[in-house]
Amino acid sequence: MDGQEIIDTVRFISQFHRARGSDEYKLLLERLKELLLSWGIEERQIETIEYSTGGVRYGNFDSTMVWNVKDAELWLEKPRTFLSSFKNCKTSVLFGSHSTNGWKSLELVDETYTGDLRDKAVLVQMNPSKAFKQFVEERGAKCLLVYFMRAQDESIGRTPAQMPDTVNYLSLPHTLKASQHKSFGFSLTYRQYELLKSLTNKNFKVRLFVDASLNVGTLQVLRVRFEGAMKKRIGIVAHLCHPSPGANDNASGSALALHLCRELKQKTLGFGVDVILLPEFYGSLPYASQNNDYEFVINLDMVGEDQQKTGSTMMLHETPPLLNTIYDELLYDSMMLFAPTSSDSFSRRFYRSTFKSGSDHSVFENYAVPSPFLGQWPDRYYHTNEDTPDKCDPEMFEWVGKAVLRTVELAPSLPDYIVEQAFGRVRGFLKKIVGKPGSDIIESVVKRAHGEKIEPVEPKLHIFAAAEGPLGYEWFDKAGELSEKREIVNLGEVIQLAARYTQDYDATVTFASTYLNVDAKTTQDVIDLLLKNEFLRRIN
């Protein structure tokens, strides 16, 4: 595989503003199809699958509207000062912004302002979803001017002070219900935020417009199918959505998946392989609900980072042992085999870890499909306008690409040492839970997932996941002080998986707390919160 050619494809994808189901997203799919055809992949192998969006709920997720944006500008009115525009910076407009229907002149206020907000531009430094609830839903504001940087990390230079001119990729809620508020807004740099903060509540005004539309529509999944000698199939998944440029997140995973198609075309395969490009969560949820017979799925998300520039580390996030983990072991072995070296040591950072949430692997795992994740974290430029192709590393693409291909080729006939290593890790986990409440149920589920033909153990205090797919994020708004706890987001998702496959309260507590090394009391508190809010349900 040629890593530089893959970066060229990243550059191509990065030109498109890839809002789910938008005109640019659909245009990109057509261009990618042309690329695949030029590589000799037959048209019958390429399929575009459409799913409804806007006013539809998939599991715990309300689907978003289809958002198309043409242009937007933001100025300080007096003294007339240009601040930002969509044409200059695609992340400057809050994703999901409604059209203003022309220029607006709005008084600049901040969160301390107590008057009517309907004709004001509200300046905030907080998560825009929280700001939407607080100022749009509860107080009738239309315009939000937001500074908010997720995942701050001083060690890699990712703080407001260290990146004062960076524009973060931020979204307003834009489900069918949320779109009725017709809100709009801009994402500011930290320097712009500091300037405007000094002017709030002093009768200064901003002048702005947004030319955009929100509509009920469809979103698209692109699937490229390669047949094998056996009926079993493997999935290779990457999410194609996100704004321009979005190079590492996730043009990198999508570009690598496309180039894997080029390699797979040349190979005689044992298992069939589907390469699937989709909108994150909102595409994988409906897709996985209808296509969950894969032997396993590999999720490629943020795989191309130049680690020196981004501060990133390559990670393999494992499938929880509630599902078959043998293919995780094969993928890890392949990553170690092809790891770049300098002298006698690795020249790139790499580690494996327990399950982490946040991408499409968690969707497939909730449909009983083992789904190891390959990606890099943290990343200095994550979800910003500076996530550009020059932050990619060609050697990283070659490393991951070779490892995935080897995994696909060896999966139908696993080497004995891989099986032994996988079973050894499983036995090690089961030793950790010996004697704990629900351990007999966990042991039964884990052993059955790894091929042992034993009778299931009946749940004692029966709980189950109330909806298909992953837990999602709505519950987090109700978490209160729990939201400050370590591993809280991952804990919620592991609880969802444990409840789905053990269907027992004690087994869920024991599995989640042991697997993530979180105290049992915190785990119980989260389970009780999820039960109270009916994300989980109980049968007496």
For each residue, the residues with C-beta under 8 A, 3 or more apart:
1: 6 259 263 397 398 401 402
2: 5 6 394 398
3: 6 7 393 394 395 396 397 398
4: 7 8 394
5: 2 8 9 259
6: 1 2 3 9 10 255 256 259 304 394 397 401
7: 3 4 10 11 255 304 389 392 394 397
8: 4 5 11 12
9: 5 6 12 13 35 251 255 258 259
10: 6 7 13 14 247 251 252 255 304 389 392
11: 7 8 14 15 247 389
12: 8 9 15 31
13: 9 10 16 18 28 32 240 251 254 255
14: 10 11 244 245 246 247 251 388 389
15: 11 12 244 245
16: 13 24 25 27 28 244
17: 22 24 69 90 243 244
18: 13 22 24 25 28 240 241 242 243 244 246
19: 22 24 25 66 67 68 69 95 241 243
20: 25 53 64 66 67 219 241 279 282 283
21: 25 26 53 66 217 218 219 220 279
22: 17 18 19 25 26 66 67 68
23: 26 27 68
24: 16 17 18 19 27 28 68
25: 16 18 19 20 21 22 28 29 219 220 240 241 279
26: 21 22 23 29 30 220
27: 16 23 24 30 31
28: 13 16 18 24 25 31 32 240
29: 25 26 32 33 48 220 222 240 277
30: 26 27 33 34
31: 12 27 28 34 35
32: 13 28 29 35 36 222 258 277
33: 29 30 36 37 46 48 222
34: 30 31 37 38
35: 9 31 32 38 39 258
36: 32 33 39 41 46 224 258 261
37: 33 34 40 41 43 46
38: 34 35
39: 35 36 261 262 265
40: 37 265
41: 36 37 45 46 224 261 262 265
42: 45 46
43: 37 46
44:
45: 41 42 224 225 226
46: 33 36 37 41 42 43 222 223 224 225
47: 222 223 224 225
48: 29 33 220 221 222 223
49: 220 221 222 223 287
50: 218 219 220 221
51: 56 218 219 221 283 286 287
52: 55 56 63 216 217 218
53: 20 21 56 63 64 65 66 216 217 218 219 282
54: 63 64 65 66 175 176 179 214 215 216 217
55: 52 63 175 176 216
56: 51 52 53 62 63
57: 61 62 63
58: 61 63 282 285 286 289 468 469
59: 285 366 467 468 469 470 472
60: 467 469 470 471 472 474 475 535
61: 57 58 281 282 285 469 472
62: 56 57 175 176 177
63: 52 53 54 55 56 57 58 175 219 282
64: 20 53 54 67 96 174 175 282
65: 53 54 96 174 175 176 179 214 215 216 217
66: 19 20 21 22 53 54 214 215 216 217 218 219
67: 19 20 22 64 95 96 97 174 212 213 214
68: 19 22 23 24 212 213 215
69: 17 19 72 86 93 97 210 211 212
70: 86 211 212
71: 85 86 87 209 210 211
72: 69 85 86 92 93 97 186 208 209 210 211 212
73: 82 84 85 86 208 209
74: 83 84 85 92 145 186 206 207 208
75: 80 81 82 83 206 207 208
76: 79 80 81 83 195 196 199 204 205 206 207
77: 80 105 204 205 206 207
78: 204 205
79: 76
80: 75 76 77
81: 75 76
82: 73 75 85
83: 74 75 76 186 188 192 206
84: 73 74 88 89 92 167 186 188 192
85: 71 72 73 74 82 88 89 92
86: 69 70 71 72 73 89 90 92 93
87: 71
88: 84 85 92
89: 84 85 86 92 167 385
90: 17 86 93 243 244 245 385
91: 167 168 169 170 187 243 384 385
92: 72 74 84 85 86 88 89 167 186 187 385
93: 69 72 86 90 97 184 185 186 187 210 212
94: 97 128 144 146 170 171 172 184 185 186 187
95: 19 67 169 170 171 172 174 243
96: 64 65 67 171 172 173 174 178 179 214
97: 67 69 72 93 94 172 183 184 185 210 212
98: 179 181 182 183 184 210 212 214
99: 184 210 211 212 213
100: 103 104 184 208 209 210 211
101:
102: 209
103: 100 207 208 209
104: 100 143 207 208 209
105: 77 205 206 207
106: 119 120 121 143 205 206 207 208
107: 119 120 121 203 204 205
108: 120 121 123 145 196 199 200 201 202 204 205 206
109: 113 115 117 120 121 122 123 200 201
110: 113 122 123 124 197 200 201
111: 122 123 124 126 134 135
112: 201
113: 109 110 117 120 122 200 201
114:
115: 109 120
116: 119 120 140
117: 109 113 120 122 135 139 140 141 142
118: 140 141 142
119: 106 107 116 142
120: 106 107 108 109 113 115 116 117 141 143
121: 106 107 108 109 143 144 145 205 206 208
122: 109 110 111 113 117 131 135 141 143 144 145
123: 108 109 110 111 145 193 196 197 200
124: 110 111 128 131 135 144 145 146 147 148
125: 146 147 148 193
126: 111 130 131 146 148
127: 130 131 148
128: 94 124 131 132 144 146 148 170 171 172 185
129: 132 133 171 172 173
130: 126 127 133 134
131: 122 124 126 127 128 134 135 136 144 146
132: 128 129 135 136 137 144 172 173 178 181 183
133: 129 130 136 137 138 477
134: 111 130 131 137 138 139
135: 111 117 122 124 131 132 138 139 141 144
136: 131 132 133 139 140 141 142 144 172 181 183
137: 132 133 134 181
138: 133 134 135
139: 117 134 135 136
140: 116 117 118 136
141: 117 118 120 122 135 136 144 183
142: 117 118 119 136 181 182 183 184
143: 104 106 120 121 122 183 184 185 208
144: 94 121 122 124 128 131 132 135 136 141 172 183 184 185
145: 74 108 121 122 123 124 185 186 188 193 196 206
146: 94 124 125 126 128 131 170 185 186 187 188
147: 124 125 160 168 187 188 189 190 192 193
148: 124 125 126 127 128 168 170 187
149: 152 158 159 160 163 166 168 190
150: 168 382 383
151: 158 378 382
152: 149 158 159 160
153: 156 158 159 311 378 380
154: 157 158 159 162
155: 311
156: 153 310 311 378 379 380
157: 154 162 163 311 380
158: 149 151 152 153 154 162 163 311 378 380 382
159: 149 152 153 154 162 163
160: 147 149 152 163 164 190
161: 164 190
162: 154 157 158 159
163: 149 157 158 159 160 166 190 380 384 386
164: 160 161 189 190 191
165: 189 190 191
166: 149 163 189 190 381 384 385 386
167: 84 89 91 92 187 188 189 384 385
168: 91 147 148 149 150 187 383 384
169: 91 95 187 242 243 246 383 384 385
170: 91 94 95 128 146 148 187 383
171: 94 95 96 128 129 174
172: 94 95 96 97 128 129 132 136 144 178 183 184 185
173: 96 129 132 178
174: 64 65 67 95 96 171 178 179 214
175: 54 55 62 63 64 65 178 179
176: 54 55 62 65 179 180 216
177: 62 180
178: 96 132 172 173 174 175 181 183
179: 54 65 96 98 174 175 176 182 214
180: 176 177
181: 98 132 136 137 142 178
182: 98 142 179
183: 97 98 132 136 141 142 143 144 172 178
184: 93 94 97 98 99 100 142 143 144 172 210 212
185: 93 94 97 128 143 144 145 146 172
186: 72 74 83 84 92 93 94 145 146 208
187: 91 92 93 94 146 147 148 167 168 169 170
188: 83 84 145 146 147 167 192 193 196
189: 147 164 165 166 167 192 193
190: 147 149 160 161 163 164 165 166 193 194
191: 164 165 194 195
192: 83 84 147 188 189 195 196
193: 123 125 145 147 188 189 190 196 197
194: 190 191 197 198
195: 76 191 192 198 199
196: 76 108 123 145 188 192 193 199 200 206
197: 110 123 193 194 200
198: 194 195
199: 76 108 195 196 202 204
200: 108 109 110 113 123 196 197 204
201: 108 109 110 112 113
202: 108 199
203: 107
204: 76 77 78 107 108 199 200
205: 76 77 78 105 106 107 108 121
206: 74 75 76 77 83 105 106 108 121 145 196
207: 74 75 76 77 103 104 105 106
208: 72 73 74 75 100 103 104 106 121 143 186
209: 71 72 73 100 102 103 104
210: 69 71 72 93 97 98 99 100 184
211: 69 70 71 72 99 100
212: 67 68 69 70 72 93 97 98 99 184
213: 67 68 99
214: 54 65 66 67 96 98 174 179
215: 54 65 66 68
216: 52 53 54 55 65 66 176
217: 21 52 53 54 65 66
218: 21 50 51 52 53 66
219: 20 21 25 50 51 53 63 66 279 282 283
220: 21 25 26 29 48 49 50 279 283
221: 48 49 50 51 276 277 278 279 283 287
222: 29 32 33 46 47 48 49 240 276 277 278
223: 46 47 48 49 274 275 276 277
224: 36 41 45 46 47 261 274 275 276
225: 45 46 47 272 273 274
226: 45 261 264 265 269 272 273 274 275
227: 269 272
228: 232 233 269 270 271 272 273 412
229: 268 269 270 412
230: 270 271 272 412
231: 272
232: 228 271 272 295 412
233: 228 271 272 273 274 293 294 295
234: 271 272 273 274 294 295 296 297 298 408 411
235: 273 274 276 291 294 296 297 298 364 369
236: 257 260 273 274 275 276 297 298 300 404 408
237: 257 276 278 284 297 298 299 300 360 361 364 371
238: 250 253 254 256 257 276 277 278 299 300 301
239: 242 250 253 254 277 278 279 280 283 284 301 359 360
240: 13 18 25 28 29 222 250 251 254 277 278 279
241: 18 19 20 25 250 278 279 280 282 283
242: 18 169 239 246 249 250 251 280
243: 17 18 19 90 91 95 169 246
244: 14 15 16 17 18 90
245: 14 15 90 251 385 387 388 389
246: 14 18 169 242 243 249 250 251 387
247: 10 11 14 251 252 304 387 388 389 391 392
248: 251 252 302 304 305 310 376 379 381 382 387 391 392
249: 242 246 252 301 302 379 382 383 387
250: 238 239 240 241 242 246 253 254 280 300 301 302
251: 9 10 13 14 240 242 245 246 247 248 254 255 389
252: 10 247 248 249 255 256 300 302 303 304 305 392 397
253: 238 239 250 256 257 299 300 301 302 303 304 375
254: 13 238 239 240 250 251 257 258 277 300
255: 6 7 9 10 13 251 252 258 259 304 397
256: 6 238 252 253 259 260 300 303 304 397 400 401 404
257: 236 237 238 253 254 260 261 275 276 277 300
258: 9 32 35 36 254 255 261 262 275 277
259: 1 5 6 9 255 256 262 263 397 401
260: 236 256 257 263 264 275 401 404 405
261: 36 39 41 224 226 257 258 264 265 275
262: 39 41 258 259 265 266
263: 1 259 260 266 267 401 405
264: 226 260 261 267 269 273 275 405 408
265: 39 40 41 226 261 262
266: 262 263
267: 263 264 405 409
268: 229
269: 226 227 228 229 264 272 273 408 409
270: 228 229 230 409 411 412 413
271: 228 230 232 233 234 295 408 411 412
272: 225 226 227 228 230 231 232 233 234 269
273: 225 226 228 233 234 235 236 264 269 408
274: 223 224 225 226 233 234 235 236 291 294
275: 223 224 226 236 257 258 260 261 264
276: 221 222 223 224 235 236 237 238 257 287
277: 29 32 221 222 223 238 239 240 254 257 258
278: 221 222 237 238 239 240 241 283 284 287 360
279: 20 21 25 219 220 221 239 240 241 282 283 284
280: 239 241 242 250 283 284 359 360
281: 61 284 285 360 363 470 472
282: 20 53 58 61 63 64 219 241 279 285 286
283: 20 51 219 220 221 239 241 278 279 280 286 287
284: 237 239 278 279 280 281 287 288 360 363 364
285: 58 59 61 281 282 288 289 363 468 469
286: 51 58 282 283 289 290
287: 49 51 221 276 278 283 284 290 291
288: 284 285 291 292 363 364 366 367 369 469
289: 58 285 286 292 367 468 469
290: 286 287
291: 235 274 287 288 294
292: 288 289 364 367 368 369
293: 233
294: 233 234 235 274 291 297 364 369
295: 232 233 234 271 327 370 411
296: 234 235 319 324 327 369 370 371 372 411
297: 234 235 236 237 294 361 364 369 370 371
298: 234 235 236 237 331 371 372 373 374 404 407
299: 237 238 253 359 360 361 364 371 372 373 374 375
300: 236 237 238 250 252 253 254 256 257 303 374 375 400 404
301: 238 239 249 250 253 359 360 373 374 375
302: 248 249 250 252 253 305 312 375 376 377 379 382
303: 252 253 256 300 314 374 375 376 396 397 400
304: 6 7 10 247 248 252 253 255 256 376 392 393 396 397
305: 248 252 302 309 310 312 314 376 379 391 392 393 396
306: 309 310 391 392 393 396
307: 310 311 312 313 314 348 349 376 393 396
308:
309: 305 306 380 390 391
310: 156 248 305 306 307 376 379 380 381 391
311: 153 155 156 157 158 307 378 379 380
312: 302 305 307 349 376 377 378 379
313: 307 349 350 351 376 377 378
314: 303 305 307 335 348 349 350 351 374 375 376 396 399 400
315: 350 351 352 353 356 373 374 375 376 377
316: 328 331 332 335 350 351 352 353 372 373 374
317: 352 353 354 355 356 361 372 373 375
318: 325 328 352 353 354 355 372
319: 296 323 324 325 327 328 355 361 365 370 371 372
320: 323 325 354 355 365 494 497 498 511 515
321: 325 425 426 429 446 449 450 515
322: 445 446 449 497 498 501 502 511
323: 319 320 365 368 369 370 449 501
324: 296 319 327 370 449 450 451
325: 318 319 320 321 328 329 370 422 425 426 450
326: 329 330 414 418 419 422 450
327: 295 296 319 324 330 331 370 372 407 411
328: 316 318 319 325 331 332 370 372 422
329: 325 326 332 333 418 421 422 425
330: 326 327 333 334 407 410 411 414 415 418
331: 298 316 327 328 334 335 372 374 403 404 407
332: 316 328 329 335 336 352
333: 329 330 336 337 418 421
334: 330 331 337 338 402 403 404 406 407 410
335: 314 316 331 332 338 339 350 374 399 400 403
336: 332 333 339
337: 333 334 403 406
338: 334 335 399 402 403 406
339: 335 336 346 348 350 399
340: 346 347 348 395 399
341: 344 345 346 347
342: 345 346 347
343:
344: 341
345: 341 342
346: 339 340 341 342 349 350
347: 340 341 342
348: 307 314 339 340 395 396 399
349: 307 312 313 314 346
350: 313 314 315 316 335 339 346
351: 313 314 315 316
352: 315 316 317 318 332
353: 315 316 317 318 356
354: 317 318 320 490 515 516
355: 317 318 319 320 362 365 490 493 494 497 515
356: 315 317 353 373 490
357: 362 470 489 490 492 493
358: 362 489
359: 239 280 299 301 362 373 375
360: 237 239 278 280 281 284 299 301 363 364 371
361: 237 297 299 317 319 364 365 371 372 373
362: 355 357 358 359 365 366 371 470 493
363: 281 284 285 288 360 366 367 469 470
364: 235 237 284 288 292 294 297 299 360 361 367 369 371
365: 319 320 323 355 361 362 368 369 370 371 470 497
366: 59 288 362 363 465 468 469 470 496 497 500
367: 288 289 292 363 364 468 469
368: 292 323 365 501
369: 235 288 292 294 296 297 323 364 365
370: 295 296 297 319 323 324 325 327 328 365
371: 237 296 297 298 299 319 360 361 362 364 365
372: 296 298 299 316 317 318 319 327 328 331 361
373: 298 299 301 315 316 317 356 359 361
374: 298 299 300 301 303 314 315 316 331 335 400 403 404
375: 253 299 300 301 302 303 314 315 317 359
376: 248 302 303 304 305 307 310 312 313 314 315 379
377: 302 312 313 315 382
378: 151 153 156 158 311 312 313 382
379: 156 248 249 302 305 310 311 312 376 382 387
380: 153 156 157 158 163 309 310 311
381: 166 248 310 384 386 387 388 391
382: 150 151 158 248 249 302 377 378 379 387
383: 150 168 169 170 249 387
384: 91 163 166 167 168 169 381 387
385: 89 90 91 92 166 167 169 245
386: 163 166 381 391
387: 245 246 247 248 249 379 381 382 383 384 391
388: 14 245 247 381 391
389: 7 10 11 14 245 247 251 392
390: 309
391: 247 248 305 306 309 310 381 386 387 388
392: 7 10 247 248 252 304 305 306 389 396 397
393: 3 304 305 306 307 396 397
394: 2 3 4 6 7 397 398
395: 3 340 348 398 399
396: 3 303 304 305 306 307 314 348 392 393 399 400
397: 1 3 6 7 252 255 256 259 303 304 392 393 394 400 401
398: 1 2 3 394 395 401 402
399: 314 335 338 339 340 348 395 396 402 403
400: 256 300 303 314 335 374 396 397 403 404
401: 1 6 256 259 260 263 397 398 404 405
402: 1 334 338 398 399 405 406
403: 331 334 335 337 338 374 399 400 406 407
404: 236 256 260 298 300 331 334 374 400 401 407 408
405: 260 263 264 267 401 402 408 409
406: 334 337 338 402 403 409 410
407: 298 327 330 331 334 403 404 410 411
408: 234 236 264 269 271 273 404 405 411
409: 267 269 270 405 406
410: 330 334 406 407 413 414 415 418
411: 234 270 271 295 296 327 330 407 408 414
412: 228 229 230 232 270 271
413: 270 410
414: 326 330 410 411 418 419
415: 330 410 418 419
416: 419 420
417: 420 421
418: 326 329 330 333 410 414 415 421 422
419: 326 414 415 416 422 423
420: 416 417 423 424
421: 329 333 417 418 424 425
422: 325 326 328 329 418 419 425 426 450
423: 419 420 426 427 450
424: 420 421 427 428
425: 321 325 329 421 422 428 429
426: 321 325 422 423 429 430 446 450
427: 423 424 430 431
428: 424 425 431 432
429: 321 425 426 432 433 446 514 515
430: 426 427 433 434 442 443 446
431: 427 428 434
432: 428 429 514
433: 429 430 436 439 442 443 510 511 514
434: 430 431 439
435: 439
436: 433 439 510 514
437: 506 507 509 510
438: 441 442 460 502 504 505 506 507 508 509 510 511
439: 433 434 435 436 442 443 507 510
440: 443 444 457
441: 438 444 445 457 459 460 502 504 506 507
442: 430 433 438 439 445 446 502 507 510 511
443: 430 433 439 440 446 447 457
444: 440 441 447 448 454 455 456 457
445: 322 441 442 448 449 456 501 502 507
446: 321 322 426 429 430 442 443 449 450
447: 443 444 450 452 454
448: 444 445 451 452 453 454 456
449: 321 322 323 324 445 446 501
450: 321 324 325 326 422 423 426 446 447
451: 324 448
452: 447 448
453: 448
454: 444 447 448
455: 444
456: 444 445 448
457: 440 441 443 444
458:
459: 441 462 463 502 503 504 507
460: 438 441 504 505 506
461: 504 505 506 538
462: 459 503 504 505 538 539 540
463: 459 499 503 504 505 508 527 531 536 537 538 539
464: 499 500 503 536 537 539
465: 366 468 471 496 499 500 535 536
466: 534 535 536 537
467: 59 60 535
468: 58 59 285 289 366 367 465
469: 58 59 60 61 285 288 289 363 366 367 472
470: 59 60 281 357 362 363 365 366 493 496
471: 60 465 475 492 493 495 496 530 535
472: 59 60 61 281 469 475
473: 476 477 489
474: 60 477 478 535
475: 60 471 472 478 479 492 529 530 533 535
476: 473 479 483 488 489 492
477: 133 473 474
478: 474 475 529 533
479: 475 476 482 483 488 526 529
480: 483
481: 484 485
482: 479 485 488 522 525 526 529
483: 476 479 480 488
484: 481 488
485: 481 482 488 491 518 522
486: 518
487: 490 491 516 518
488: 476 479 482 483 484 485 491 492 526
489: 357 358 473 476 492 493
490: 354 355 356 357 487 493 494 516
491: 485 487 488 494 495 512 516 518 522 523 526
492: 357 471 475 476 488 489 495 496 526 530
493: 355 357 362 470 471 489 490 496 497
494: 320 355 490 491 497 498 511 512 515 516
495: 471 491 492 498 499 508 512 523 526 527 530 536
496: 366 465 470 471 492 493 499 500 530 535 536
497: 320 322 355 365 366 493 494 500 501
498: 320 322 494 495 501 502 507 508 511 512
499: 463 464 465 495 496 502 503 508 527 536
500: 366 464 465 496 497 503
501: 322 323 368 445 449 497 498
502: 322 438 441 442 445 459 498 499 507 508 511
503: 459 462 463 464 499 500 507
504: 438 441 459 460 461 462 463 507 508
505: 438 460 461 462 463 508 509 527 538
506: 437 438 441 460 461 509 510
507: 437 438 439 441 442 445 459 498 502 503 504 510 511
508: 438 463 495 498 499 502 504 505 511 512 523 527
509: 437 438 505 506 512 513 520 523 524 527
510: 433 436 437 438 439 442 506 507 513 514 520
511: 320 322 433 438 442 494 498 502 507 508 514 515
512: 491 494 495 498 508 509 515 516 518 523
513: 509 510 516 517 518 519 520 522 523
514: 429 432 433 436 510 511 517
515: 320 321 354 355 429 494 511 512
516: 354 487 490 491 494 512 513
517: 513 514
518: 485 486 487 491 512 513 522 523
519: 513 522 523
520: 509 510 513 523 524
521: 524 525
522: 482 485 491 513 518 519 525 526
523: 491 495 508 509 512 513 518 519 520 526 527
524: 509 520 521 527 528
525: 482 521 522 528 529
526: 479 482 488 491 492 495 522 523 529 530
527: 463 495 499 505 508 509 523 524 530 531 536
528: 524 525 531 532
529: 475 478 479 482 525 526 532 533
530: 471 475 492 495 496 526 527 533 535 536
531: 463 527 528 534 535 536 537 538
532: 528 529
533: 475 478 529 530
534: 466 531 537
535: 60 465 466 467 471 474 475 496 530 531
536: 463 464 465 466 495 496 499 527 530 531
537: 463 464 466 531 534
538: 461 462 463 505 531
539: 462 463 464
540: 462
